Amino acid sequence: MKRSAPTTLGELKADGYRSRSVRDELRDNLIRKLEAGEELFPGIWGYDDSVIPHLSNAILSRHDFILLGLRGQAKSRILRQLVSLLDPGIPVVAGSEINDDPLAPISKYGRTMVADHGDDTPVEWLGREQRYLEKLATPDVTIADIIGDLDPIKAARGGHILSDELTIHYGMLPRANRGIFAMNELPDLSPRIQVGLFNILEEGDVQIKGYPVRLPLDLLIAFTANPEDYTARGKIITPLKDRISAEVRTHYPRTFHVAIEITAQEAWVARNGRPLEIPPFVAAVVERVAILARMDDRIDQRSGVSQRMSIAVLETVVSSAEQRAIRRNEDEVVPRIGDVYAALPAITGKMELEYEGELHGARRIAVDLITTAAGTTYGDPAEGADVSSIVDYFESGGVMQVSEDASAAACVAGFQQVPGLLELTKTLGFAPEGSSDGLKAAAGELILEGLVSGRQLSRTRGGGYRAANP
C-alpha cells in the first residue's frame, strides 16, 4: 500500500525530506532525463541540434535565460514544457501565498506558523503545474503586478501597521517562489519596470515600497523576445540585458521535412465527418507557401512569417475541400490546389508587407506564392517529362475551367479531354493506378498549376486554364 504524503512539518522531517533550490531541482531532473535518453521537449521539431542543447546548457549552469526568436517559433511552448523538469510535488506551509518551504520559510506568515506550531505546522503539496507562472509583458504592467504592494485593507482588517509584512499583497514574482516565472515579450515592459527586475535577477530578492522587507526568492526566470526589439535601443535597458545569463536563439524550420512534420502535428485536420485524404503534394504546396514567403523581399522579414501560416492554411484547405464534398455529396474529402487558393485569407492576414509589397497588395503576393509553390512541387518529379500534348491542346484553342466547387468526377471528366494529362499524373506518381477520382483531380490540377508556373499555360482568376499567349 502506497504511503500517504506527509501533512505536517514533523512528518516531513521524519520522512527525511531535504530542501533544494529550484535551479538544482531542474538541473538534477535534466541530468536524469539525459542519462535515461528521454526526449526533453516532446513535440518540438527541428531544435535537436540547436536550441535544445543551448537551453540544456543554461539549465545545467543554473542560469536565467531568454529565448530570442520571431513569432511562431515555439518559444512559449518550450517555456511551458520546462515544468516537466520539476519534481511531481513539493511541500509548502499550508496557506502560504508564496509557497514557503516548511524547513526554511521566508515570509512572516510562514515563519510565524512554524514558530507557533512547530512540528505540527500543516503542510500542503504543490504540483509541478502550479509552480509555473507566465506573464505577457505589456506597457501597463506595474511594479505592484510584478513584485507587490502594501494593502491598506489588509492592514485595517488585521490591525497591522503598514510596514508589517503581513500587509503585503504579493505580486507575481513572489507568488512564483520555488518555481518558474516566465515573461513573454520582455521589451514591451516599460523601462522602470525592467529596473524592478534587477534585484531578483542578481541578488535573488525583492523589496516592496521601500520598507526593510527582504524576500530571498527561489526562482528560475525565463523570458522571450523578438530579436529586433531586444537589440533596439530604448526597447530593453542594458543593465537588465547584462543580468540575463543565457541568450538562446530560436529559428524557423531549417528543412522542408521538419516544416511538414510541424504542420502535420499542429493542424486540426482530423474532422468528424467524411474520410479525409490529403495528397502529399497538396501538403507540400501549403508548406512551400510559407517557406517562399520567408524569402520574399516584398514581405517584412523582421516580423517573420510564422509557422502558424502553414497550420492555418492547411486547416482552411481541408475545410474548403470538406465544404465541396458536402455540397456535391462526395464520400471522401480530398483537397486540391484550388483549395489552396481558397485559403488566401489565411495567408494575407499573416504577412507584414514592405513598401514594395504594399504597392503590389497582399492578395497578389499570396497568389504568386501559391503559383510558385505549386510549380516547385510539380517541378522536381516532372523534370524531363513530355508535356507537349497538353500544351498543344491549349495552344490549339482548348480551355479548361476547374471550378473550386466542381466535383472530383467532373474534374476527371474534364481532364480526360486534355491529351496525356491523366496519364502524366500516373507517370509522375501523383495519382498511381487505381487512385480515387479525388486524387486524380488533385494531381491533374497540380500539373496544370506547374505549367502555369513555368509560363507554358496561364491561369484566370476564376480557376480557368488556357494557352500562355492566347
N, C-alpha and C positions, 0 to 999 in steps of 0.2 A: 504494500500500500504506500502511495506517494505521501511523503511528509509535507504538511502544510507549511507555508512560508511564515517566518517569524512575524508576530504582530506587536511586539514590544521591544524596547531597546535591550532589555535583559535577554530575551530570547535571541535577539540578533547577535549579541556578544557570545552567547553560549553556542551559537551556530558557527562561530569562527569567522564571521563576516569581516572583511578588510576593505577599507575605502581606497579608491584610486581615482585620479583625475580623469575627466572625460577624454583628454588627449591620449592618456595612457591606455584607456579603455579602447578607443578607436584603433590605436597602434597595435595593441595586443590581438584584437579580433581580426585586423587586416593580416597580421602575420599568420594567424591560424588559417585564414582562408587561402593565403598564398601557399602555405605548406600543404594544404589539402588539395590544391589545384582547383579550387572553386572559382566560378565565374564571379567577378567582383561587381559588375554592373549589368545585370541581365537586361536584354532588350536595347542596349546601347550599341549601335553598329558603327564600325569604321574608326574607332578610337583605340583599338588594342595596342597599336604601336606608337601612339602619340599622346593623347590626352590622359588615358588611364595610367600609364607609367608615371607621368609627371604628377598627377594627382596623388598617386600612391606614395611618391617621394615626399610630397608635402605632408601627408598624414603620418608617415613614418618619422618625419622630422618634427612632428607636433606643431606644425605651422598653421596659422590662419592663412587663407588663400582667396584669390579672386579668379573667377572664370571669365575670360575675355573672349567675346565672340559676337557675331552678328545674330540677328533673330533667327529662330528656328534651328538652333544648333544643339538642342537638348541640354542646355545649361541648367534649367530648373529641374529637369528630370534627374540629372546627376546629383544635384543637391539633395533632392528628396530621397534618393536611394542611399544616402550616407547613413540613414537610420539603421540599415542592415548591419552596420559595423558597431552598433551599440549593443549592450547586453540586453537580454529579453526584459529584464526588470531591475530596478534599483530601489532600495528603501529610502523613504523620506519621513521627516517628522510629520505626523498627521496634522493637517490643517495649515501647513506652511505654504505661503504664497510663492516662495522662491525655492522650493524643493530642498529644504535644509537637510544635510547629511546628519542622521541621528548621532553619529560618532563625532561630528565636528560642525555643529550648527553655526551659521554666520549672522543670521538675523536676530533681533532682540526677541522676537516671538519664539524662535527655535531655542535660543539659549535659555529663556525663561521656562519653557516647557521641560527641558532636560533638568534644569536646576530644581524645579518644583516636584517633578515626578520620578526623577532618577531612572532606574531600570524599568519602571512601569510606564515610561513615556510611550504613547501609542505610535505605532509605525504603519505607514501605508506603502504600497508598492506602485511604482510608476513604470508603465510600459514604454518600450522604445519609441513608439509613435508619438507619445505625449511629450517626448523630450526634444522634439524638432519644432522650431518656431520660425516662421517665414514672414517677411515684411517686404512689400513693394515700396521702394523709396519714391516719394512724391514731394513736391515743394512745400506742401502744407504740413509735413510731418514735424512735430515739435520735440523738444528735449523731454518734455513730460511723457510723450508717447514712447520714446526710446528708453529713457532712464527712469523717470518717475517724477513725482511731485509730492508736496505736502498736502494733506487733505484736511481742511478745517472741520469738515463734518465728522470725520473720524476722531479728531481731537476733541470736539464738543461731546460726542456720544460717549467716548471713553474717559473723559475728564483728564486728558493729557495736555501738556504744553506742546506748542507747535514743534519744538526742537526734539521731542521724543520720537524715537524711531518707529514707535507704534502708530504714528500719524501718517506714515508714508504710504502713498498709493504707488506701488511699484510699476514701472514701465516694462516694455517687452524684454529688454536685456536681462534684468534681474529675474523675470519670470522664466527665462530660458536657462537659468542656472543649472549646472550639471547636465547640460545638453548641447544642442547645436542651434546657433542662431544664424539664419540666412537672410541676407538683404539683396533683393533684386534691383538692378539698375541704380547702382550706387551713385553715379554722377548726378542723378536727379535730386539728390539730397542737398538741401541748402548748405552753404559753407559753414554757417555757425553750428549746424547740427553735426556736420562732419568733424568739427573741432571737439564736440562732445564725445566722440568715439576714441579720442587719443588715449585717455587713461585706460580704458578697458582693453585696448589692443596692446599697450606697452606694459602697464603695471598690473592689469587684471582686476581693476576695481572701479567702482563708480562712486561719485559723491553727489548728493542731492541738495539743491538750494543753498549751498554754501555752509550747511551745518556739518559739524565734525562727525559725519557718519561714513564709515568706510566699509564697503562690501566687497571682499575679495572673491569675485565671482569665478566659477569654474566653467569655462565655455570654450567651444570651438566656434569661431566666427568665419563665415564664408560669404563672399559677395559675388555678384555678376555685374557685367557692364559691357557696353558696346566699345570696341577699341578706339573708335574715333572720339567718343565722348570722354573716355578715360584719359586720353593723352592731350585733350584740348585744354588750353589754359582757361581757367575760370570754371571748368566743369568739376574738377576734383583738386583739392588742395594738396600741395606737395608733401607736407608732413604726414598726412594720412596715408598717402601712397607709399611713403617710406616705411610705415609701420605694418603694412601688409606683406608678410614674409614670402609668399609664393604667388606667381602670376602664371596661370595655366591658360594657354590659348586653345580655343575650340575651333572647329572648321566645318565646312560643308563636306559631304561625302567626296572622297578623292577618287573613287572608281564608280563606274556605271553599275556594277554588280551590287555594291553596298547601297547605292541610292535606291535601286529597285527593291532590295530587301527591306529597307526602312519604310518605304511607301506601302509595300505589301503588308507589313506588320501593323502599321498605324491606320490605314484607310478602312473605313467601315463599308465593306462590300458584301459581307455575309448576310444578305437580306432574308426575310422570312417568306418570300414569295416564290416566284418561278426559279428553276435551276439556273445558275449563272456560269457562263464560261467566258473568262476574259482572255482573248487571244494574246499570247506573249508579245506580239508586235504592237498591239494597241497599248499595253502597259509600257512598252519601250518608248513609244512616241510620247506618252504622257511624261515620262521621266526626262526625256531629252528636251522637252519644252523648258523645264526649269534649269537644266544644265546649260542650254543655249542662252537663257535669259541672264545667267551669271557671267556671260562673256559678252553681252551686247552693250555697246558703248552708249546706246540710247537710254539705258536703264541705269539708275544710280547704284553703283556697286558698293558705295559706302553704307547704304541702308541694307544691302543684301537682298537676295531672293530666297525666302525661307523654304525649307523642306515642306512646310505646310502647303505651299502651292501645289506640289505634286500630289499630296494627300487629298486636298480639296478637289483638284481636277479629276483624279481617278474616281472619287466618290460621285462627282457630278456626271462623269461619263457613264458610270453604271446606272445612275438614276435616269439619264436620257434614254439609254437602251431599255431600261425597265419600263419607262413610260410608253415607248414604242411597242414593246411586247404586249403590254396590257391593251393598248388601243387596237392592235392587229390580232389579238388573241393568239399570240405565238406561245409555244410551250417552253421556250428557252430564251434567256436573256443573253445576247451576245453583242457587246459593244463594238463599234467600228469607228473609222476615222471621223465620220460626220458627227459622231457624239463628242469627239474632242473639240470640234468647232462649236458645238452646242454648249461647251463648258467655258466659253470665253469670259463670262462674268467671274469665274473662279480664278482666272488668270489676271485680268486687268486690275482687279482690286488688290492684287498683291505685288504690284510693281510701282516703285517710285521712279519717275522719269527725270532724265536730264533735260536741258533746254532743247536739244535736238529731238529728243523723244516727245516732248510736249508739242513740237511742230508736227510730228508725224501722227500723234494720237495713240492712246493705249491700245485701241482695238486693232489698228493696222499692224502695230508691232506684234500683238498676240497672234494675229493671223500669219504673219511672216514666220514667227517662231514655230507654229504648228506645221506649216508647209515644209520648213527646213527640217524639223524633227522627223516628219514622215519620210522625206527624201533620204535622210541619213539612215533610217531604219530599213528602208527598201534598198538602199544603195549597195551595201556590202554583199547581201545574198545575191543581188541581181547583177553584179559586175560581170560583164560579158554576155548577158542574156540577150537574146534576139527579140526585140520589141517592134520590129519594123512593121509587122502586120497590124499591130494595134495602132501605131502612129498613122499608118496609111489609111486605116478606116476613118479616122477623124479628119485627116487632110483631104479625104475624098468627099467631105461634107457630112460625115456622120457626127452625131452628137449623142450625149448620154446625160440623162438627168437622174441623179441619185438623191432623192429626197431624204431628209433626215427622218421622215416619218414613214418611208417606204418599207414594206415588209422584206424579210430576207429572201423569200421566194420571188418576189417581184424584182429585187436587185439581181438575183442569179439569172432570172429570165432575160433581163436586160443585158447582162454581161455576156450571155450566150450569143448575142448579136455582134459582139466585137471579136473578130477572128483572133484566136490564140490567147485571149485574156484568161479564161478559166484554166486552160492548160498550163499557163505560166504560173498560176497560183500553186499548182501541184508540183511543177518542176522546181520552183524555188523553196518548196517545203512549207509555205504559209498555210496551205489547206490540202493536206495529203488525201490520197484516195479514200473515199468513204466519209469525208468530213460533212458536217451538217451544213444546211443552207446558210445558217448564220455565220459560220466560219468562212464559207466560200465568199459570201457577200463582203465580209470584213477584209478578206485577203484581196479580193478584186479591187476594192476601194483603195487599199494601201498602194497597189501597183499604179493605179491612176494618179494618186497623190504623188507618188515617186516620180512619175513622168512630168507632172506639173512642176515639181521642184527642179527637175532637170531641164525645164523650159521646152520640153517636147510636146506638152499639152498646156492648155490654160484652164483655169477653174473660174466659173462665175460665182457671184456672191450667193446665189441660191443653191449651190451644190451641183451645178452642171459642168460637164467637161466637153471641150471642143478643141479644135486644132489651135496650135500656139499662135499662128498668124492667119486667122480665117479671112 
